[in-house]
Amino acid sequence: MNKIKNPWIDTPNYHCFGCAPGNEKGLRMEFYSDGGDVVCEWNPHAAFEGEGGILHGGVQAALIDEIANWYIQVYCGTVGATVSLNIRYLHPVSITKGAITLRAGLKKKRKNIITVRVELKSSAGTLCTTADADFFTVSPELAGTDYGYPGADAYT
């Protein structure tokens, strides 16, 4: 796996809940490329607990949305806005048993709608959560001029 560079690290007022390393209340996700997928190993902790040592479902949704968005930026060469998240919670995710792994890959692309498939696995490798995330995307040119997208090369 190769680490994906975060091109916003030195941007003033960069406080993304999902990926800003300086956001003490955020998820602080880091991403890696692996065979055309985006991967994140993330350590849950008590601040993100739902009940009884289990990772809150809304936090799982945020993790899924963030990694899917990074997939769009890194592998599709544009930006997207989340249209829908279809999430299936299969097994509880412990916050005390080590890092979880998220993996995002392309499910389908139709015109300007891209569907990213995301899987979340426990530290033991159990598939705990799956999701299909639909994104409305814009042209790479519009992504750069109107949304500040730095281009796919900025992630390498």
Phi and psi in degrees as GROMACS dihedral restraints (atoms count N, CA, C in turn):
[ dihedral_restraints ]
;  ai    aj    ak    al  type     phi  dphi    fc
    3     4     5     6     1  -117.1    20    10
    4     5     6     7     1   134.4    20    10
    6     7     8     9     1   -66.0    20    10
    7     8     9    10     1   135.5    20    10
    9    10    11    12     1   -90.3    20    10
   10    11    12    13     1   127.4    20    10
   12    13    14    15     1   -70.7    20    10
   13    14    15    16     1   138.5    20    10
   15    16    17    18     1   -91.9    20    10
   16    17    18    19     1   106.1    20    10
   18    19    20    21     1   -73.1    20    10
   19    20    21    22     1    -5.4    20    10
   21    22    23    24     1  -100.4    20    10
   22    23    24    25     1     2.1    20    10
   24    25    26    27     1   -49.1    20    10
   25    26    27    28     1   -43.4    20    10
   27    28    29    30     1   -96.8    20    10
   28    29    30    31     1    13.1    20    10
   30    31    32    33     1   -80.0    20    10
   31    32    33    34     1   128.5    20    10
   33    34    35    36     1   -60.1    20    10
   34    35    36    37     1   143.8    20    10
   36    37    38    39     1    60.0    20    10
   37    38    39    40     1    32.7    20    10
   39    40    41    42     1   -87.5    20    10
   40    41    42    43     1   107.0    20    10
   42    43    44    45     1  -130.3    20    10
   43    44    45    46     1    29.2    20    10
   45    46    47    48     1   -50.5    20    10
   46    47    48    49     1   128.2    20    10
   48    49    50    51     1   -59.5    20    10
   49    50    51    52     1   -34.8    20    10
   51    52    53    54     1   -81.2    20    10
   52    53    54    55     1   -43.6    20    10
   54    55    56    57     1  -128.8    20    10
   55    56    57    58     1    -0.1    20    10
   57    58    59    60     1   -76.2    20    10
   58    59    60    61     1   117.5    20    10
   60    61    62    63     1   -65.8    20    10
   61    62    63    64     1   -21.4    20    10
   63    64    65    66     1   -89.9    20    10
   64    65    66    67     1    -2.1    20    10
   66    67    68    69     1   -86.0    20    10
   67    68    69    70     1    99.4    20    10
   69    70    71    72     1   -62.3    20    10
   70    71    72    73     1   -23.6    20    10
   72    73    74    75     1   -98.3    20    10
   73    74    75    76     1     1.2    20    10
   75    76    77    78     1   -92.5    20    10
   76    77    78    79     1  -175.6    20    10
   78    79    80    81     1   -82.4    20    10
   79    80    81    82     1   -26.5    20    10
   81    82    83    84     1    54.8    20    10
   82    83    84    85     1    44.8    20    10
   84    85    86    87     1   -71.7    20    10
   85    86    87    88     1   144.7    20    10
   87    88    89    90     1  -124.4    20    10
   88    89    90    91     1   149.6    20    10
   90    91    92    93     1  -126.0    20    10
   91    92    93    94     1   153.8    20    10
   93    94    95    96     1  -134.5    20    10
   94    95    96    97     1   148.4    20    10
   96    97    98    99     1   -95.4    20    10
   97    98    99   100     1   140.2    20    10
   99   100   101   102     1  -151.8    20    10
  100   101   102   103     1   101.4    20    10
  102   103   104   105     1    58.6    20    10
  103   104   105   106     1    36.7    20    10
  105   106   107   108     1    88.1    20    10
  106   107   108   109     1     1.6    20    10
  108   109   110   111     1  -109.7    20    10
  109   110   111   112     1   162.1    20    10
  111   112   113   114     1  -105.2    20    10
  112   113   114   115     1   131.9    20    10
  114   115   116   117     1  -124.7    20    10
  115   116   117   118     1   145.2    20    10
  117   118   119   120     1  -139.0    20    10
  118   119   120   121     1   128.4    20    10
  120   121   122   123     1  -102.9    20    10
  121   122   123   124     1   125.3    20    10
  123   124   125   126     1  -134.7    20    10
  124   125   126   127     1   134.6    20    10
  126   127   128   129     1   -98.2    20    10
  127   128   129   130     1   109.4    20    10
  129   130   131   132     1   -72.4    20    10
  130   131   132   133     1   155.5    20    10
  132   133   134   135     1  -145.1    20    10
  133   134   135   136     1   176.2    20    10
  135   136   137   138     1   -57.5    20    10
  136   137   138   139     1   -28.2    20    10
  138   139   140   141     1   -63.0    20    10
  139   140   141   142     1   -19.1    20    10
  141   142   143   144     1  -110.7    20    10
  142   143   144   145     1    18.5    20    10
  144   145   146   147     1   -76.2    20    10
  145   146   147   148     1   139.8    20    10
  147   148   149   150     1   -87.0    20    10
  148   149   150   151     1   -63.8    20    10
  150   151   152   153     1  -163.3    20    10
  151   152   153   154     1   145.2    20    10
  153   154   155   156     1    58.5    20    10
  154   155   156   157     1    36.2    20    10
  156   157   158   159     1    78.6    20    10
  157   158   159   160     1    15.7    20    10
  159   160   161   162     1  -107.2    20    10
  160   161   162   163     1   137.1    20    10
  162   163   164   165     1   -64.4    20    10
  163   164   165   166     1   128.6    20    10
  165   166   167   168     1   -57.9    20    10
  166   167   168   169     1   136.9    20    10
  168   169   170   171     1   -61.7    20    10
  169   170   171   172     1   -34.2    20    10
  171   172   173   174     1   -67.7    20    10
  172   173   174   175     1   -33.5    20    10
  174   175   176   177     1   -68.2    20    10
  175   176   177   178     1   -40.4    20    10
  177   178   179   180     1   -58.6    20    10
  178   179   180   181     1   -42.5    20    10
  180   181   182   183     1   -61.3    20    10
  181   182   183   184     1   -40.9    20    10
  183   184   185   186     1   -64.6    20    10
  184   185   186   187     1   -42.8    20    10
  186   187   188   189     1   -59.3    20    10
  187   188   189   190     1   -44.7    20    10
  189   190   191   192     1   -64.3    20    10
  190   191   192   193     1   -46.8    20    10
  192   193   194   195     1   -61.3    20    10
  193   194   195   196     1   -41.7    20    10
  195   196   197   198     1   -66.4    20    10
  196   197   198   199     1   -47.9    20    10
  198   199   200   201     1   -67.9    20    10
  199   200   201   202     1   -34.7    20    10
  201   202   203   204     1   -64.9    20    10
  202   203   204   205     1   -40.7    20    10
  204   205   206   207     1   -63.6    20    10
  205   206   207   208     1   -40.9    20    10
  207   208   209   210     1   -64.1    20    10
  208   209   210   211     1   -36.7    20    10
  210   211   212   213     1   -57.8    20    10
  211   212   213   214     1   -47.0    20    10
  213   214   215   216     1   -57.1    20    10
  214   215   216   217     1   -45.9    20    10
  216   217   218   219     1   -69.6    20    10
  217   218   219   220     1   -42.1    20    10
  219   220   221   222     1   -77.6    20    10
  220   221   222   223     1   -46.1    20    10
  222   223   224   225     1  -102.9    20    10
  223   224   225   226     1   -17.9    20    10
  225   226   227   228     1  -104.9    20    10
  226   227   228   229     1    -9.6    20    10
  228   229   230   231     1    68.6    20    10
  229   230   231   232     1    33.0    20    10
  231   232   233   234     1  -157.9    20    10
  232   233   234   235     1  -172.3    20    10
  234   235   236   237     1  -116.6    20    10
  235   236   237   238     1   160.9    20    10
  237   238   239   240     1  -145.8    20    10
  238   239   240   241     1   157.2    20    10
  240   241   242   243     1  -109.4    20    10
  241   242   243   244     1   134.1    20    10
  243   244   245   246     1   -63.7    20    10
  244   245   246   247     1   126.2    20    10
  246   247   248   249     1   -96.8    20    10
  247   248   249   250     1   -41.8    20    10
  249   250   251   252     1  -158.2    20    10
  250   251   252   253     1   152.1    20    10
  252   253   254   255     1  -125.1    20    10
  253   254   255   256     1   119.5    20    10
  255   256   257   258     1  -108.1    20    10
  256   257   258   259     1   103.0    20    10
  258   259   260   261     1  -111.2    20    10
  259   260   261   262     1   136.7    20    10
  261   262   263   264     1  -119.0    20    10
  262   263   264   265     1   118.1    20    10
  264   265   266   267     1   -92.1    20    10
  265   266   267   268     1   109.4    20    10
  267   268   269   270     1   -94.8    20    10
  268   269   270   271     1   -38.4    20    10
  270   271   272   273     1  -144.8    20    10
  271   272   273   274     1   149.8    20    10
  273   274   275   276     1   -61.6    20    10
  274   275   276   277     1   148.5    20    10
  276   277   278   279     1  -111.2    20    10
  277   278   279   280     1   115.4    20    10
  279   280   281   282     1   -72.8    20    10
  280   281   282   283     1   143.3    20    10
  282   283   284   285     1   -94.5    20    10
  283   284   285   286     1     0.4    20    10
  285   286   287   288     1  -116.9    20    10
  286   287   288   289     1     1.7    20    10
  288   289   290   291     1  -111.0    20    10
  289   290   291   292     1    24.6    20    10
  291   292   293   294     1   100.5    20    10
  292   293   294   295     1  -175.5    20    10
  294   295   296   297     1   -66.0    20    10
  295   296   297   298     1   144.2    20    10
  297   298   299   300     1  -102.1    20    10
  298   299   300   301     1   160.1    20    10
  300   301   302   303     1  -122.1    20    10
  301   302   303   304     1   130.0    20    10
  303   304   305   306     1  -112.0    20    10
  304   305   306   307     1   141.7    20    10
  306   307   308   309     1  -135.5    20    10
  307   308   309   310     1   128.5    20    10
  309   310   311   312     1  -120.0    20    10
  310   311   312   313     1   135.2    20    10
  312   313   314   315     1  -147.5    20    10
  313   314   315   316     1   165.0    20    10
  315   316   317   318     1   -70.3    20    10
  316   317   318   319     1   129.4    20    10
  318   319   320   321     1   -98.5    20    10
  319   320   321   322     1   -51.4    20    10
  321   322   323   324     1  -161.9    20    10
  322   323   324   325     1   160.1    20    10
  324   325   326   327     1  -134.9    20    10
  325   326   327   328     1   126.4    20    10
  327   328   329   330     1  -136.0    20    10
  328   329   330   331     1   113.6    20    10
  330   331   332   333     1    52.8    20    10
  331   332   333   334     1  -118.6    20    10
  333   334   335   336     1  -103.5    20    10
  334   335   336   337     1    17.1    20    10
  336   337   338   339     1  -107.9    20    10
  337   338   339   340     1   122.1    20    10
  339   340   341   342     1  -115.3    20    10
  340   341   342   343     1   130.8    20    10
  342   343   344   345     1  -105.5    20    10
  343   344   345   346     1   123.3    20    10
  345   346   347   348     1  -107.4    20    10
  346   347   348   349     1   131.0    20    10
  348   349   350   351     1   -94.4    20    10
  349   350   351   352     1   130.5    20    10
  351   352   353   354     1  -125.4    20    10
  352   353   354   355     1   136.1    20    10
  354   355   356   357     1  -120.9    20    10
  355   356   357   358     1   139.2    20    10
  357   358   359   360     1  -118.4    20    10
  358   359   360   361     1   123.4    20    10
  360   361   362   363     1  -118.5    20    10
  361   362   363   364     1   147.4    20    10
  363   364   365   366     1   -71.8    20    10
  364   365   366   367     1   172.6    20    10
  366   367   368   369     1   -62.3    20    10
  367   368   369   370     1   -24.2    20    10
  369   370   371   372     1   -86.0    20    10
  370   371   372   373     1    -2.8    20    10
  372   373   374   375     1    91.6    20    10
  373   374   375   376     1     5.8    20    10
  375   376   377   378     1   -73.8    20    10
  376   377   378   379     1   130.6    20    10
  378   379   380   381     1   -72.5    20    10
  379   380   381   382     1   112.3    20    10
  381   382   383   384     1  -102.0    20    10
  382   383   384   385     1   -35.0    20    10
  384   385   386   387     1  -146.3    20    10
  385   386   387   388     1   138.7    20    10
  387   388   389   390     1  -126.8    20    10
  388   389   390   391     1   154.7    20    10
  390   391   392   393     1  -154.6    20    10
  391   392   393   394     1   149.2    20    10
  393   394   395   396     1  -113.9    20    10
  394   395   396   397     1   123.5    20    10
  396   397   398   399     1  -113.9    20    10
  397   398   399   400     1   119.4    20    10
  399   400   401   402     1   -96.2    20    10
  400   401   402   403     1   132.6    20    10
  402   403   404   405     1  -125.4    20    10
  403   404   405   406     1   134.9    20    10
  405   406   407   408     1   -85.5    20    10
  406   407   408   409     1   122.2    20    10
  408   409   410   411     1  -113.3    20    10
  409   410   411   412     1   160.7    20    10
  411   412   413   414     1  -117.6    20    10
  412   413   414   415     1   169.1    20    10
  414   415   416   417     1   -62.4    20    10
  415   416   417   418     1   152.4    20    10
  417   418   419   420     1   -57.0    20    10
  418   419   420   421     1   -34.7    20    10
  420   421   422   423     1   -64.6    20    10
  421   422   423   424     1   -48.0    20    10
  423   424   425   426     1   -66.0    20    10
  424   425   426   427     1   -36.2    20    10
  426   427   428   429     1   -58.9    20    10
  427   428   429   430     1   -39.5    20    10
  429   430   431   432     1   -74.9    20    10
  430   431   432   433     1   -46.2    20    10
  432   433   434   435     1   -76.7    20    10
  433   434   435   436     1   -38.1    20    10
  435   436   437   438     1  -101.9    20    10
  436   437   438   439     1   -20.8    20    10
  438   439   440   441     1  -123.4    20    10
  439   440   441   442     1     5.3    20    10
  441   442   443   444     1    70.9    20    10
  442   443   444   445     1    18.5    20    10
  444   445   446   447     1   -65.1    20    10
  445   446   447   448     1   125.7    20    10
  447   448   449   450     1   -81.3    20    10
  448   449   450   451     1    -5.3    20    10
  450   451   452   453     1    94.6    20    10
  451   452   453   454     1   151.1    20    10
  453   454   455   456     1   -59.3    20    10
  454   455   456   457     1   -31.7    20    10
  456   457   458   459     1   -64.9    20    10
  457   458   459   460     1   -21.8    20    10
  459   460   461   462     1   -68.3    20    10
  460   461   462   463     1   -13.3    20    10
  462   463   464   465     1   -94.9    20    10
  463   464   465   466     1    -4.0    20    10
